[in-house]
Amino acid sequence: MTESGTLYVVATPIGNLGDITQRAISTLQLVDAIAAEDTRHTVGLLRHLGISKPLLAVHEHNEQQSAQGLIKRLQAGESIALVTDAGTPAVSDPGALVVQGVRQAGLAVVPIPGVSAVITALSAAGIVQPGFYFEGFLPASGSQRRKRLEILKTLPTTLVFYEAPHRIVECVTDLAAVLGGHRQLTLARELTKTFETIHTCGLAEAVAWLQADPNQQRGEFVLLVHADVQEKAEGLDDETLRILQRLLQELPLKQAVALATDITGQKKNELYEAALAFKAANTHE
C-alpha cells in the first residue's frame, strides 16, 4: 500500500514492457495520481497494465511550476507516482526539480527502481575495467559538445553518453576527433526492443559503421567510450596503435604482436604491453 503525502519515483521499461517490476505495477495501481513526462506515452503503458489514474503533465518546460502543484497535492494527503517516458525519472529526464522540491518541503520520496539504460548497456558490453562516468546527453551544439569532451577526455574510466538518432553521426564524429580514434566504443541501440544492437569497434571506425547501414542510425543510443589504454602504451603513435588493435581483432595476442613488430618496427616489449592493455579493455582480441 502507498502512504499519503508521498512521492513515488517509479522506473518504467526502456522498451520491453515485460521489464516492469511487480512493485512498480502495484505502486501505479495504488497512488492517487501519476505525474508523467508525456501523458500520451504513459497512457499506453497504463492501458497495457489495465490501470486508469488521473495524469499530471511534468516535463522539462513546466517542471518548476509543476513541482509546486505536486507539493500542494502531497501536502493535502495524496500519494503521487512520478514517471518518465522510459527508465528512471530525474536521470537525464525530467524529475530532479520535482524530487528536490518535495524533499525540501519535508515530504517523503520513495524510489521504485527498475530498468536503467546505462546498466543495461554496461552489462552487455563486456568492459572489464571497474567504474564509469555517466554524462548523459552532450550539448546539441557542436562547439559546446567538443568543449565538454575536452574536459571529459582526461577521466581515466569508461565514459557513458546518451544520444538521439538525428545527432548520432555528428556526435560520434566528435567523440573520435576529441577523445582519439584509438579508443574503443560500444554502441548500444534500441535496448530491450526488437532491433536491439550492441556493437563494439574503434572510435575511428564507428562513423563508417553507422553510415554503412542507415538502420543503425535509428532509435535511442547509449554510447560507452572505453577507458583510454594509450597511456599504458607511451611512446607508440596513433598509427601503430591502430595497426596493433586491428591485428588483435583477427589474431591471437602473440601473433598480433609479432606481426605488428614487423610492420611498424616498434619494440616488441612495448607492443606486447600495449596489446595486454587492449585485451584488458575489450572483450575481443
Salt bridges, closest charged atoms under 4 A:
ASP38 OD1 - ARG40 NE 3.17
GLU60 OE2 - HIS61 NE2 3.75
GLU78 OE1 - ARG73 NE 3.22
GLU135 OE2 - ARG148 NE 2.85
GLU163 OE1 - ARG167 NE 3.06
GLU170 OE2 - ARG145 NH2 3.14
ASP174 OD2 - ARG145 NE 2.91
ASP174 OD1 - ARG146 NH1 3.22
GLU190 OE1 - LYS193 NZ 3.52
ASP228 OD1 - HIS182 NE2 2.87
GLU239 OE2 - ARG242 NH2 2.87
GLU250 OE2 - ARG246 NH1 2.91
GLU285 OE2 - LYS279 NZ 2.78
